[in-house]
């Protein structure tokens, strides 16, 4: 029987995974609606804990004020990059003229970004609670405590990086790094959730070998991460194109992206084929009640939705709702693939037992 303290940790871990995915959805909504600069400062919004609802609540010189603050903050960040030997990245920040462009107040965008920040704060508190609950494993699974501590540091770094995303006016490469660290947080959460569950389960033993299945699943995870990076870069290219076209001709933006979109689209087809092969092997190796088979089926459903939203984006002029859903299901796919890998990795074969 699982102790109540451990059940509490497992439940909170699952809740934190769900809230983290919702946070990514909120971030996708922010990005797709162009609300990323809805709050020009961080962690407050227009220097207030509760954002304004109209421009009349702001000082007359608010545009100049926040541009000056961004420049000062970015210079500090650029100096840090210089010390790390990343002078070219530091120079790209110093010479990015978009940082000098003030943002006009828009209540809808401000509150969209503010809600995203509230979701981020909620995730941080959940991770703190998870760390506290993790000490129930101090005698049997110290790695859960270590990973919970690590994840709290990662989310703190992610919060700081979010402030840099704002101060650099959504500089592309920083947005990509921000997305990758979200995957790191999810990966740690999925690992601790699975590890805590497996402590009270009998090891699964099946007939046959699983070496190739492990390799294929690991390969699918790598490809999914590459897809997410490519998708982020496609989005960044579209942002640049939309600005150049003064946000007109929306239906032509995708066609102007070029090879990057073609790579993203073609790789999606390969990912689909690879996951079909993986599902076939999982179905052959595991019985109907196995968690691995249920996760494999879920991957299939998520992948279909992800591809469908991608087709909607490319053929129907990038509707914002499809952008947010595409990002959500991309990260959900990564999470399920990693969970499946852990399940298969911890499965023994009959030949190994003997």
C-alpha positions, -999 to +999 in steps of 0.1 A: +000+000+000+013+035-009+017+058+021-005+089+022+026+112+021+038+095-011+003+096-026+002+133-019+035+138-037+024+118-067-009+137-070+008+171-067+034+160-092+007+152-117-012+184-110+021+203-116+026+186-149-009+197-160-004+232-148+029+235-166+013+224-198-014+250-192+013+276-187+028+266-221-007+270-236-009+304-220+025+313-234+012+301-268-018+324-265+005+353-256+027+346-286-002+341-311-020+373-301+012+394-300+008+401-263+044+394-254+051+430-247+017+437-231+037+442-198+069+462-207+085+455-173+090+424-150+079+411-126+053+438-121+032+450-150+035+488-157+051+489-122+018+476-107+008+443-091-026+447-107-023+460-142-041+491-155-072+488-176-067+521-195-039+543-207-052+571-185-039+552-154-004+555-168+020+585-166+024+605-198+060+594-203+054+557-197+068+547-232+101+565-227+104+552-191+101+516-200+123+518-230+150+533-208+146+506-182+149+479-210+180+494-224+197+495-189+187+459-182+198+446-216+232+463-212+236+443-179+226+411-197+250+419-226+279+424-202+271+389-187+272+374-222+306+392-228+320+375-197+307+342-210+326+347-243+294+353-262+303+387-276+284+382-308+252+376-289+259+406-267+264+428-298+231+416-313+213+428-282+231+461-281+224+468-318+188+456-319+168+487-328+135+470-320+143+473-283+142+511-287+106+509-301+081+518-274+049+497-269+016+514-270-007+504-241-033+478-251-055+465-222-063+432-238-027+424-245-016+436-211-041+413-193-033+384-216+004+386-206-005+393-170-026+361-168+004+342-183+026+355-155+001+345-129+002+310-143+040+311-141+038+321-105+013+293-097+037+268-113+065+281-092+045+277-060+035+242-070+072+233-076+080+246-042+052+225-026+065+195-046+100+201-031+086+201+004+066+170-002+096+153-018+113+149+016+090+120+023+114+100+002+145+110+021+151+074+032+141+055+001+146+077-030+168+107-025+170+114-062+134+126-061+145+153-036+176+162-056+155+165-088+128+185-071+155+210-058+170+211-093+136+218-109+130+247-085+164+262-096+155+257-133+121+274-129+138+303-111+162+306-140+133+303-164+115+332-146+146+353-150+149+343-186+113+354-191+123+388-179+150+389-205+125+378-231+105+409-222+134+433-219+149+422-253+115+427-270+112+389-278+146+384-292+144+352-313+172+330-298+162+339-263+126+328-270+139+295-282+161+289-251+131+299-230+110+272-247+138+245-243+140+252-205+102+246-204+109+211-218+136+206-191+110+214-164+085+190-179+111+163-183+121+164-146+084+164-136+076+134-157+107+115-144+099+121-107+062+112-113+072+079-130+099+071-105+076+077-075+049+054-090+074+026-099+086+024-063+054+006-054+049-015-086+061-049-095+085-047-124+069-055-158+083-085-175+075-093-212+086-118-238+110-105-264+137-078-266+132-041-263+165-027-274+152-014-308+121+000-292+141+020-267+163+034-295+133+043-316+115+060-288+147+079-278+150+090-315+114+102-315+121+123-285+151+139-301+131+146-333+103+161-313+127+185-296+142+194-330+107+200-343+098+223-314+130+243-321+123+245-358+087+255-351+099+282-328+122+295-355+094+294-381+073+315-358+102+339-353+106+342-391+068+348-395+070+376-368+098+393-389+078+389-421+046+402-406+064+433-394+080+439-428+046+437-444+030+459-417+008+430-407-009+429-441-013+399-464-015+374-435-023+345-459+011+349-476+033+349-445+039+311-444+049+310-481+076+336-475+093+317-447+113+295-471+133+264-464+128+265-426+091+258-430+098+230-455+121+213-430+096+216-403+068+202-424+089+173-439+102+163-405+067+162-392+059+135-417+090+115-406+080+118-370+045+105-378+059+074-396+084+068-368+056+069-341+034+046-362+063+021-361+067+026-324+030+021-317+030-012-337+059-026-317+044-014-283+011-030-293+028-063-302+049-064-270+025-052-243-010-064-234-042-043-234-039-032-198-003-021-199+004+015-191+029+016-220+001+007-245-022+033-231+005+060-234+013+048-269-023+052-279-023+087-263+007+096-283-011+087-315-041+109-306-019+138-297+002+135-328-029+136-350-041+167-333-007+183-336-004+176-373-040+188-378-033+221-361-001+224-382-022+220-414-047+246-402-018+270-396-003+266-430-035+266-450-058+290-432-036+321-426-022+312-391-053+315-369-042+323-333-061+295-316-043+269-338-010+284-330-016+280-292-029+245-296+000+235-319+025+246-292+005+228-264+003+195-283+039+197-293+050+198-257+024+172-246+038+149-273+073+153-259+060+146-224+042+114-234+071+102-255+095+107-226+070+089-202+068+060-227+105+058-229+108+056-190+081+028-190+099+008-217+133+014-201+121+000-168+105-031-184+125-063-182+123-092-206+119-129-199+153-137-213+169-112-190+152-126-159+166-160-167 
